[in-house]
Amino acid sequence: MTSNSAYAGDGPSRAIIEQVYARSESSPRLTAVRHSGQAATYGDLAVALEGYEHVTDKHFTRADVALPAAVLHCLPNVSGLGSPESVAGALGEIYEWLGRDSRRGETGRGHLRAVG
């Protein structure tokens, strides 16, 4: 799967989205993240991202909006954590985990680590 969004963007969310798409191509069944008693694979996240990017394209919003929507779609328990601050904190942790390799760049990529 590849991003079909007209808005390419170059922010941190876009890097995470592209990382998810790339990993979903080679390892769609690999667990991407676990949180709040649920797990999502790279394939699950890529399918959700593709759908939400289609919605953002249709309504002329930024494609980066698709990332939190896809995460909450795949891990609905996160939205039930209570306060908006708790949900935002959990999303931040998830983004950090998903984007861990994109921050290092191609030359500094580490080994795949187990997720929680």
N, CA, C and O atoms as CSV, one atom per row, in Angstrom:
chain,resi,resn,atom,element,x,y,z
A,1,MET,N,N,0.838,-1.176,0.000
A,1,MET,CA,C,0.000,0.000,0.000
A,1,MET,C,C,0.878,1.231,0.000
A,1,MET,O,O,1.934,1.259,0.632
A,2,THR,N,N,0.445,2.220,-0.693
A,2,THR,CA,C,1.172,3.477,-0.706
A,2,THR,C,C,0.200,4.593,-0.424
A,2,THR,O,O,-1.003,4.472,-0.656
A,3,SER,N,N,0.738,5.676,0.078
A,3,SER,CA,C,-0.097,6.826,0.375
A,3,SER,C,C,-0.731,7.349,-0.902
A,3,SER,O,O,-0.057,7.516,-1.918
A,4,ASN,N,N,-2.027,7.606,-0.844
A,4,ASN,CA,C,-2.709,8.142,-2.016
A,4,ASN,C,C,-3.089,9.597,-1.811
A,4,ASN,O,O,-3.893,10.144,-2.565
A,5,SER,N,N,-2.526,10.214,-0.811
A,5,SER,CA,C,-2.905,11.569,-0.467
A,5,SER,C,C,-2.276,12.597,-1.396
A,5,SER,O,O,-1.098,12.515,-1.742
A,6,ALA,N,N,-3.090,13.559,-1.788
A,6,ALA,CA,C,-2.583,14.657,-2.607
A,6,ALA,C,C,-1.689,15.565,-1.777
A,6,ALA,O,O,-0.776,16.193,-2.312
A,7,TYR,N,N,-1.944,15.640,-0.470
A,7,TYR,CA,C,-1.127,16.451,0.414
A,7,TYR,C,C,0.019,15.589,0.911
A,7,TYR,O,O,-0.188,14.658,1.690
A,8,ALA,N,N,1.216,15.895,0.465
A,8,ALA,CA,C,2.349,15.062,0.856
A,8,ALA,C,C,2.853,15.429,2.242
A,8,ALA,O,O,3.158,14.543,3.040
A,9,GLY,N,N,2.944,16.713,2.540
A,9,GLY,CA,C,3.416,17.141,3.849
A,9,GLY,C,C,4.821,16.635,4.120
A,9,GLY,O,O,5.291,15.712,3.455
A,10,ASP,N,N,5.486,17.228,5.084
A,10,ASP,CA,C,6.815,16.748,5.418
A,10,ASP,C,C,7.044,16.787,6.916
A,10,ASP,O,O,8.189,16.762,7.366
A,11,GLY,N,N,5.987,16.845,7.687
A,11,GLY,CA,C,6.105,16.888,9.131
A,11,GLY,C,C,6.341,15.512,9.722
A,11,GLY,O,O,6.407,14.516,9.002
A,12,PRO,N,N,6.469,15.466,11.040
A,12,PRO,CA,C,6.713,14.195,11.712
A,12,PRO,C,C,5.597,13.179,11.482
A,12,PRO,O,O,5.869,11.986,11.353
A,13,SER,N,N,4.357,13.633,11.430
A,13,SER,CA,C,3.250,12.708,11.176
A,13,SER,C,C,3.394,12.063,9.810
A,13,SER,O,O,3.152,10.866,9.657
A,14,ARG,N,N,3.786,12.846,8.819
A,14,ARG,CA,C,3.942,12.305,7.470
A,14,ARG,C,C,5.032,11.237,7.458
A,14,ARG,O,O,4.884,10.212,6.791
A,15,ALA,N,N,6.121,11.463,8.186
A,15,ALA,CA,C,7.203,10.473,8.244
A,15,ALA,C,C,6.710,9.178,8.882
A,15,ALA,O,O,7.062,8.090,8.428
A,16,ILE,N,N,5.903,9.289,9.924
A,16,ILE,CA,C,5.350,8.099,10.573
A,16,ILE,C,C,4.416,7.372,9.622
A,16,ILE,O,O,4.461,6.147,9.516
A,17,ILE,N,N,3.573,8.121,8.933
A,17,ILE,CA,C,2.635,7.516,7.979
A,17,ILE,C,C,3.403,6.748,6.904
A,17,ILE,O,O,3.050,5.613,6.584
A,18,GLU,N,N,4.438,7.349,6.351
A,18,GLU,CA,C,5.221,6.683,5.313
A,18,GLU,C,C,5.929,5.449,5.865
A,18,GLU,O,O,6.057,4.441,5.171
A,19,GLN,N,N,6.389,5.530,7.118
A,19,GLN,CA,C,7.028,4.378,7.769
A,19,GLN,C,C,6.032,3.232,7.909
A,19,GLN,O,O,6.377,2.077,7.659
A,20,VAL,N,N,4.806,3.542,8.306
A,20,VAL,CA,C,3.769,2.515,8.443
A,20,VAL,C,C,3.491,1.869,7.090
A,20,VAL,O,O,3.418,0.644,6.991
A,21,TYR,N,N,3.336,2.684,6.049
A,21,TYR,CA,C,3.094,2.127,4.710
A,21,TYR,C,C,4.250,1.221,4.271
A,21,TYR,O,O,4.020,0.136,3.737
A,22,ALA,N,N,5.479,1.663,4.494
A,22,ALA,CA,C,6.644,0.872,4.077
A,22,ALA,C,C,6.695,-0.464,4.811
A,22,ALA,O,O,6.928,-1.507,4.200
A,23,ARG,N,N,6.481,-0.426,6.103
A,23,ARG,CA,C,6.526,-1.673,6.874
A,23,ARG,C,C,5.351,-2.580,6.546
A,23,ARG,O,O,5.474,-3.803,6.611
A,24,SER,N,N,4.213,-1.993,6.195
A,24,SER,CA,C,3.048,-2.822,5.866
A,24,SER,C,C,3.277,-3.600,4.575
A,24,SER,O,O,2.704,-4.672,4.380
A,25,GLU,N,N,4.113,-3.061,3.700
A,25,GLU,CA,C,4.434,-3.757,2.452
A,25,GLU,C,C,5.226,-5.033,2.727
A,25,GLU,O,O,4.951,-6.077,2.136
A,26,SER,N,N,6.201,-4.949,3.617
A,26,SER,CA,C,7.071,-6.102,3.862
A,26,SER,C,C,6.585,-7.000,4.997
A,26,SER,O,O,6.831,-8.206,4.980
A,27,SER,N,N,5.903,-6.427,5.974
A,27,SER,CA,C,5.503,-7.195,7.160
A,27,SER,C,C,4.114,-6.786,7.643
A,27,SER,O,O,3.986,-6.246,8.742
A,28,PRO,N,N,3.078,-7.026,6.855
A,28,PRO,CA,C,1.750,-6.546,7.233
A,28,PRO,C,C,1.203,-7.148,8.525
A,28,PRO,O,O,0.362,-6.535,9.183
A,29,ARG,N,N,1.667,-8.330,8.891
A,29,ARG,CA,C,1.152,-8.982,10.103
A,29,ARG,C,C,1.983,-8.692,11.345
A,29,ARG,O,O,1.638,-9.135,12.440
A,30,LEU,N,N,3.065,-7.959,11.185
A,30,LEU,CA,C,3.921,-7.610,12.308
A,30,LEU,C,C,3.212,-6.598,13.196
A,30,LEU,O,O,2.658,-5.615,12.704
A,31,THR,N,N,3.227,-6.835,14.496
A,31,THR,CA,C,2.609,-5.895,15.424
A,31,THR,C,C,3.364,-4.573,15.377
A,31,THR,O,O,4.577,-4.525,15.584
A,32,ALA,N,N,2.635,-3.520,15.106
A,32,ALA,CA,C,3.227,-2.183,15.042
A,32,ALA,C,C,3.273,-1.543,16.417
A,32,ALA,O,O,4.265,-0.914,16.785
A,33,VAL,N,N,2.198,-1.704,17.173
A,33,VAL,CA,C,2.105,-1.053,18.473
A,33,VAL,C,C,1.075,-1.774,19.333
A,33,VAL,O,O,0.100,-2.334,18.833
A,34,ARG,N,N,1.320,-1.744,20.638
A,34,ARG,CA,C,0.359,-2.241,21.628
A,34,ARG,C,C,0.110,-1.110,22.615
A,34,ARG,O,O,1.037,-0.413,23.028
A,35,HIS,N,N,-1.132,-0.942,22.979
A,35,HIS,CA,C,-1.464,0.070,23.984
A,35,HIS,C,C,-2.842,-0.216,24.539
A,35,HIS,O,O,-3.731,-0.641,23.801
A,36,SER,N,N,-3.030,0.006,25.805
A,36,SER,CA,C,-4.332,-0.109,26.468
A,36,SER,C,C,-4.982,-1.470,26.217
A,36,SER,O,O,-6.194,-1.562,26.020
A,37,GLY,N,N,-4.171,-2.513,26.225
A,37,GLY,CA,C,-4.682,-3.862,26.076
A,37,GLY,C,C,-5.018,-4.279,24.659
A,37,GLY,O,O,-5.624,-5.331,24.456
A,38,GLN,N,N,-4.641,-3.484,23.680
A,38,GLN,CA,C,-4.915,-3.811,22.283
A,38,GLN,C,C,-3.628,-3.722,21.469
A,38,GLN,O,O,-2.661,-3.069,21.864
A,39,ALA,N,N,-3.645,-4.396,20.323
A,39,ALA,CA,C,-2.499,-4.359,19.414
A,39,ALA,C,C,-2.992,-4.081,18.007
A,39,ALA,O,O,-4.109,-4.446,17.641
A,40,ALA,N,N,-2.149,-3.434,17.229
A,40,ALA,CA,C,-2.448,-3.176,15.813
A,40,ALA,C,C,-1.228,-3.562,14.998
A,40,ALA,O,O,-0.096,-3.272,15.384
A,41,THR,N,N,-1.460,-4.213,13.873
A,41,THR,CA,C,-0.367,-4.569,12.971
A,41,THR,C,C,-0.113,-3.414,12.007
A,41,THR,O,O,-0.915,-2.488,11.887
A,42,TYR,N,N,1.022,-3.498,11.329
A,42,TYR,CA,C,1.302,-2.494,10.307
A,42,TYR,C,C,0.260,-2.554,9.200
A,42,TYR,O,O,-0.121,-1.520,8.650
A,43,GLY,N,N,-0.201,-3.746,8.871
A,43,GLY,CA,C,-1.248,-3.888,7.859
A,43,GLY,C,C,-2.544,-3.234,8.286
A,43,GLY,O,O,-3.189,-2.545,7.496
A,44,ASP,N,N,-2.936,-3.451,9.558
A,44,ASP,CA,C,-4.152,-2.818,10.085
A,44,ASP,C,C,-4.065,-1.301,9.988
A,44,ASP,O,O,-4.988,-0.639,9.513
A,45,LEU,N,N,-2.941,-0.764,10.446
A,45,LEU,CA,C,-2.763,0.690,10.424
A,45,LEU,C,C,-2.744,1.233,9.001
A,45,LEU,O,O,-3.311,2.293,8.735
A,46,ALA,N,N,-2.101,0.520,8.087
A,46,ALA,CA,C,-2.032,0.988,6.698
A,46,ALA,C,C,-3.414,1.024,6.059
A,46,ALA,O,O,-3.745,1.975,5.351
A,47,VAL,N,N,-4.219,-0.001,6.304
A,47,VAL,CA,C,-5.582,-0.018,5.753
A,47,VAL,C,C,-6.387,1.144,6.319
A,47,VAL,O,O,-7.089,1.834,5.580
A,48,ALA,N,N,-6.287,1.363,7.633
A,48,ALA,CA,C,-7.018,2.472,8.253
A,48,ALA,C,C,-6.513,3.814,7.730
A,48,ALA,O,O,-7.310,4.703,7.431
A,49,LEU,N,N,-5.198,3.965,7.618
A,49,LEU,CA,C,-4.635,5.212,7.090
A,49,LEU,C,C,-5.115,5.485,5.680
A,49,LEU,O,O,-5.474,6.615,5.349
A,50,GLU,N,N,-5.125,4.455,4.849
A,50,GLU,CA,C,-5.565,4.631,3.472
A,50,GLU,C,C,-7.009,5.137,3.436
A,50,GLU,O,O,-7.337,6.040,2.667
A,51,GLY,N,N,-7.858,4.555,4.263
A,51,GLY,CA,C,-9.252,4.993,4.310
A,51,GLY,C,C,-9.402,6.416,4.806
A,51,GLY,O,O,-10.150,7.205,4.229
A,52,TYR,N,N,-8.686,6.750,5.884
A,52,TYR,CA,C,-8.798,8.102,6.426
A,52,TYR,C,C,-8.135,9.134,5.521
A,52,TYR,O,O,-8.587,10.278,5.464
A,53,GLU,N,N,-7.076,8.756,4.813
A,53,GLU,CA,C,-6.485,9.698,3.862
A,53,GLU,C,C,-7.445,9.967,2.709
A,53,GLU,O,O,-7.483,11.075,2.175
A,54,HIS,N,N,-8.210,8.966,2.329
A,54,HIS,CA,C,-9.230,9.172,1.293
A,54,HIS,C,C,-10.247,10.215,1.771
A,54,HIS,O,O,-10.648,11.094,1.007
A,55,VAL,N,N,-10.656,10.113,3.025
A,55,VAL,CA,C,-11.605,11.080,3.595
A,55,VAL,C,C,-10.983,12.468,3.651
A,55,VAL,O,O,-11.632,13.450,3.289
A,56,THR,N,N,-9.728,12.563,4.102
A,56,THR,CA,C,-9.100,13.884,4.194
A,56,THR,C,C,-8.907,14.500,2.819
A,56,THR,O,O,-9.045,15.714,2.663
A,57,ASP,N,N,-8.590,13.683,1.816
A,57,ASP,CA,C,-8.474,14.198,0.444
A,57,ASP,C,C,-9.809,14.740,-0.044
A,57,ASP,O,O,-9.876,15.812,-0.644
A,58,LYS,N,N,-10.857,13.995,0.220
A,58,LYS,CA,C,-12.190,14.374,-0.250
A,58,LYS,C,C,-12.653,15.690,0.367
A,58,LYS,O,O,-13.338,16.481,-0.282
A,59,HIS,N,N,-12.278,15.916,1.609
A,59,HIS,CA,C,-12.731,17.116,2.318
A,59,HIS,C,C,-11.648,18.181,2.425
A,59,HIS,O,O,-11.775,19.132,3.196
A,60,PHE,N,N,-10.582,18.018,1.647
A,60,PHE,CA,C,-9.525,19.026,1.542
A,60,PHE,C,C,-8.904,19.391,2.886
A,60,PHE,O,O,-8.627,20.559,3.158
A,61,THR,N,N,-8.694,18.401,3.704
A,61,THR,CA,C,-7.975,18.619,4.952
A,61,THR,C,C,-6.602,17.977,4.849
A,61,THR,O,O,-6.326,17.201,3.935
A,62,ARG,N,N,-5.769,18.309,5.781
A,62,ARG,CA,C,-4.412,17.769,5.786
A,62,ARG,C,C,-4.432,16.263,5.989
A,62,ARG,O,O,-5.198,15.739,6.798
A,63,ALA,N,N,-3.601,15.595,5.261
A,63,ALA,CA,C,-3.508,14.135,5.368
A,63,ALA,C,C,-3.005,13.702,6.737
A,63,ALA,O,O,-3.301,12.593,7.180
A,64,ASP,N,N,-2.243,14.568,7.418
A,64,ASP,CA,C,-1.723,14.217,8.736
A,64,ASP,C,C,-2.833,13.973,9.749
A,64,ASP,O,O,-2.600,13.350,10.785
A,65,VAL,N,N,-4.021,14.453,9.464
A,65,VAL,CA,C,-5.174,14.202,10.329
A,65,VAL,C,C,-5.506,12.711,10.325
A,65,VAL,O,O,-6.112,12.206,11.271
A,66,ALA,N,N,-5.117,12.018,9.280
A,66,ALA,CA,C,-5.407,10.589,9.161
A,66,ALA,C,C,-4.673,9.760,10.213
A,66,ALA,O,O,-5.161,8.694,10.589
A,67,LEU,N,N,-3.525,10.211,10.698
A,67,LEU,CA,C,-2.751,9.415,11.648
A,67,LEU,C,C,-3.491,9.204,12.965
A,67,LEU,O,O,-3.683,8.052,13.357
A,68,PRO,N,N,-3.917,10.249,13.667
A,68,PRO,CA,C,-4.643,9.980,14.912
A,68,PRO,C,C,-5.951,9.236,14.671
A,68,PRO,O,O,-6.350,8.406,15.488
A,69,ALA,N,N,-6.617,9.524,13.563
A,69,ALA,CA,C,-7.867,8.820,13.260
A,69,ALA,C,C,-7.611,7.331,13.077
A,69,ALA,O,O,-8.366,6.507,13.591
A,70,ALA,N,N,-6.561,6.980,12.355
A,70,ALA,CA,C,-6.247,5.571,12.114
A,70,ALA,C,C,-5.828,4.861,13.400
A,70,ALA,O,O,-6.222,3.720,13.641
A,71,VAL,N,N,-5.028,5.539,14.222
A,71,VAL,CA,C,-4.602,4.933,15.489
A,71,VAL,C,C,-5.812,4.667,16.379
A,71,VAL,O,O,-5.942,3.580,16.941
A,72,LEU,N,N,-6.693,5.649,16.510
A,72,LEU,CA,C,-7.877,5.462,17.354
A,72,LEU,C,C,-8.840,4.444,16.761
A,72,LEU,O,O,-9.566,3.780,17.500
A,73,HIS,N,N,-8.856,4.312,15.444
A,73,HIS,CA,C,-9.672,3.297,14.782
A,73,HIS,C,C,-9.163,1.897,15.132
A,73,HIS,O,O,-9.950,1.001,15.436
A,74,CYS,N,N,-7.852,1.719,15.087
A,74,CYS,CA,C,-7.253,0.411,15.342
A,74,CYS,C,C,-7.122,0.087,16.829
A,74,CYS,O,O,-7.116,-1.084,17.209
A,75,LEU,N,N,-7.018,1.099,17.660
A,75,LEU,CA,C,-6.862,0.926,19.109
A,75,LEU,C,C,-7.936,1.734,19.841
A,75,LEU,O,O,-7.610,2.709,20.518
A,76,PRO,N,N,-9.197,1.352,19.720
A,76,PRO,CA,C,-10.274,2.164,20.297
A,76,PRO,C,C,-10.215,2.319,21.814
A,76,PRO,O,O,-10.800,3.261,22.348
A,77,ASN,N,N,-9.531,1.428,22.522
A,77,ASN,CA,C,-9.418,1.581,23.972
A,77,ASN,C,C,-8.688,2.861,24.359
A,77,ASN,O,O,-8.904,3.399,25.445
A,78,VAL,N,N,-7.826,3.348,23.475
A,78,VAL,CA,C,-7.088,4.581,23.768
A,78,VAL,C,C,-8.053,5.748,23.945
A,78,VAL,O,O,-7.843,6.604,24.804
A,79,SER,N,N,-9.101,5.782,23.143
A,79,SER,CA,C,-10.055,6.897,23.254
A,79,SER,C,C,-10.843,6.848,24.552
A,79,SER,O,O,-11.448,7.848,24.938
A,80,GLY,N,N,-10.852,5.723,25.226
A,80,GLY,CA,C,-11.580,5.595,26.483
A,80,GLY,C,C,-10.716,5.770,27.714
A,80,GLY,O,O,-11.121,5.374,28.807
A,81,LEU,N,N,-9.548,6.348,27.569
A,81,LEU,CA,C,-8.649,6.511,28.710
A,81,LEU,C,C,-9.118,7.569,29.701
A,81,LEU,O,O,-8.552,7.687,30.787
A,82,GLY,N,N,-10.114,8.317,29.353
A,82,GLY,CA,C,-10.633,9.322,30.277
A,82,GLY,C,C,-10.452,10.717,29.749
A,82,GLY,O,O,-11.099,11.123,28.783
A,83,SER,N,N,-9.572,11.443,30.385
A,83,SER,CA,C,-9.394,12.853,30.051
A,83,SER,C,C,-8.733,13.024,28.687
A,83,SER,O,O,-8.012,12.142,28.221
A,84,PRO,N,N,-8.987,14.171,28.052
A,84,PRO,CA,C,-8.297,14.459,26.787
A,84,PRO,C,C,-6.774,14.438,26.940
A,84,PRO,O,O,-6.055,14.066,26.013
A,85,GLU,N,N,-6.293,14.837,28.106
A,85,GLU,CA,C,-4.850,14.831,28.343
A,85,GLU,C,C,-4.301,13.407,28.333
A,85,GLU,O,O,-3.204,13.166,27.828
A,86,SER,N,N,-5.064,12.460,28.895
A,86,SER,CA,C,-4.633,11.059,28.902
A,86,SER,C,C,-4.590,10.490,27.492
A,86,SER,O,O,-3.655,9.777,27.129
A,87,VAL,N,N,-5.605,10.808,26.704
A,87,VAL,CA,C,-5.648,10.337,25.316
A,87,VAL,C,C,-4.495,10.953,24.530
A,87,VAL,O,O,-3.813,10.258,23.778
A,88,ALA,N,N,-4.279,12.254,24.701
A,88,ALA,CA,C,-3.181,12.933,23.999
A,88,ALA,C,C,-1.832,12.348,24.410
A,88,ALA,O,O,-0.954,12.163,23.567
A,89,GLY,N,N,-1.663,12.060,25.688
A,89,GLY,CA,C,-0.419,11.452,26.157
A,89,GLY,C,C,-0.188,10.081,25.543
A,89,GLY,O,O,0.928,9.751,25.139
A,90,ALA,N,N,-1.251,9.286,25.476
A,90,ALA,CA,C,-1.147,7.956,24.870
A,90,ALA,C,C,-0.814,8.066,23.388
A,90,ALA,O,O,0.026,7.320,22.885
A,91,LEU,N,N,-1.465,8.990,22.686
A,91,LEU,CA,C,-1.166,9.184,21.263
A,91,LEU,C,C,0.292,9.592,21.075
A,91,LEU,O,O,0.954,9.132,20.145
A,92,GLY,N,N,0.789,10.451,21.955
A,92,GLY,CA,C,2.193,10.852,21.885
A,92,GLY,C,C,3.131,9.665,22.041
A,92,GLY,O,O,4.114,9.545,21.311
A,93,GLU,N,N,2.825,8.780,23.001
A,93,GLU,CA,C,3.635,7.575,23.193
A,93,GLU,C,C,3.595,6.688,21.950
A,93,GLU,O,O,4.620,6.152,21.529
A,94,ILE,N,N,2.413,6.538,21.369
A,94,ILE,CA,C,2.248,5.700,20.180
A,94,ILE,C,C,3.022,6.286,19.006
A,94,ILE,O,O,3.691,5.555,18.276
A,95,TYR,N,N,2.935,7.607,18.818
A,95,TYR,CA,C,3.673,8.252,17.723
A,95,TYR,C,C,5.177,8.082,17.916
A,95,TYR,O,O,5.906,7.820,16.959
A,96,GLU,N,N,5.640,8.233,19.163
A,96,GLU,CA,C,7.071,8.052,19.429
A,96,GLU,C,C,7.511,6.646,19.052
A,96,GLU,O,O,8.569,6.457,18.451
A,97,TRP,N,N,6.692,5.656,19.410
A,97,TRP,CA,C,7.044,4.277,19.094
A,97,TRP,C,C,7.037,4.048,17.582
A,97,TRP,O,O,7.990,3.499,17.029
A,98,LEU,N,N,5.967,4.466,16.924
A,98,LEU,CA,C,5.859,4.235,15.481
A,98,LEU,C,C,6.936,4.983,14.702
A,98,LEU,O,O,7.392,4.504,13.664
A,99,GLY,N,N,7.342,6.139,15.186
A,99,GLY,CA,C,8.321,6.957,14.476
A,99,GLY,C,C,9.751,6.762,14.916
A,99,GLY,O,O,10.635,7.520,14.516
A,100,ARG,N,N,9.991,5.755,15.735
A,100,ARG,CA,C,11.327,5.575,16.304
A,100,ARG,C,C,12.413,5.414,15.244
A,100,ARG,O,O,13.527,5.898,15.440
A,101,ASP,N,N,12.125,4.756,14.143
A,101,ASP,CA,C,13.145,4.560,13.112
A,101,ASP,C,C,13.247,5.739,12.162
A,101,ASP,O,O,14.326,6.006,11.634
A,102,SER,N,N,12.162,6.444,11.932
A,102,SER,CA,C,12.209,7.568,10.994
A,102,SER,C,C,13.063,8.705,11.537
A,102,SER,O,O,13.623,9.475,10.757
A,103,ARG,N,N,13.176,8.826,12.851
A,103,ARG,CA,C,14.021,9.868,13.443
A,103,ARG,C,C,15.505,9.574,13.229
A,103,ARG,O,O,16.320,10.495,13.186
A,104,ARG,N,N,15.853,8.306,13.097
A,104,ARG,CA,C,17.257,7.926,12.960
A,104,ARG,C,C,17.761,8.055,11.537
A,104,ARG,O,O,18.969,8.132,11.311
A,105,GLY,N,N,16.860,8.079,10.582
A,105,GLY,CA,C,17.270,8.130,9.185
A,105,GLY,C,C,17.697,6.760,8.695
A,105,GLY,O,O,17.788,5.808,9.470
A,106,GLU,N,N,17.950,6.674,7.432
A,106,GLU,CA,C,18.285,5.385,6.821
A,106,GLU,C,C,19.605,4.820,7.328
A,106,GLU,O,O,19.729,3.606,7.490
A,107,THR,N,N,20.599,5.677,7.583
A,107,THR,CA,C,21.909,5.156,7.968
A,107,THR,C,C,21.955,4.730,9.420
A,107,THR,O,O,22.770,3.882,9.785
A,108,GLY,N,N,21.097,5.300,10.262
A,108,GLY,CA,C,21.173,4.996,11.678
A,108,GLY,C,C,20.086,4.089,12.186
A,108,GLY,O,O,19.820,4.067,13.388
A,109,ARG,N,N,19.456,3.347,11.322
A,109,ARG,CA,C,18.350,2.499,11.760
A,109,ARG,C,C,18.854,1.409,12.683
A,109,ARG,O,O,19.860,0.752,12.417
A,110,GLY,N,N,18.134,1.238,13.762
A,110,GLY,CA,C,18.482,0.195,14.711
A,110,GLY,C,C,17.773,-1.097,14.365
A,110,GLY,O,O,17.065,-1.195,13.363
A,111,HIS,N,N,17.976,-2.062,15.197
A,111,HIS,CA,C,17.313,-3.345,15.017
A,111,HIS,C,C,15.882,-3.236,15.506
A,111,HIS,O,O,15.576,-2.440,16.393
A,112,LEU,N,N,15.015,-4.037,14.924
A,112,LEU,CA,C,13.624,-4.049,15.336
A,112,LEU,C,C,13.546,-4.485,16.786
A,112,LEU,O,O,14.152,-5.484,17.174
A,113,ARG,N,N,12.807,-3.746,17.579
A,113,ARG,CA,C,12.657,-4.067,18.989
A,113,ARG,C,C,11.279,-4.649,19.221
A,113,ARG,O,O,10.339,-4.357,18.482
A,114,ALA,N,N,11.163,-5.461,20.233
A,114,ALA,CA,C,9.863,-6.025,20.589
A,114,ALA,C,C,8.984,-4.929,21.155
A,114,ALA,O,O,9.468,-3.986,21.781
A,115,VAL,N,N,7.694,-5.062,20.929
A,115,VAL,CA,C,6.757,-4.094,21.482
A,115,VAL,C,C,6.017,-4.733,22.623
A,115,VAL,O,O,5.825,-5.948,22.660
A,116,GLY,N,N,5.602,-3.905,23.554
A,116,GLY,CA,C,5.069,-4.209,24.757
A,116,GLY,C,C,4.028,-4.971,25.237
A,116,GLY,O,O,3.813,-5.029,26.447
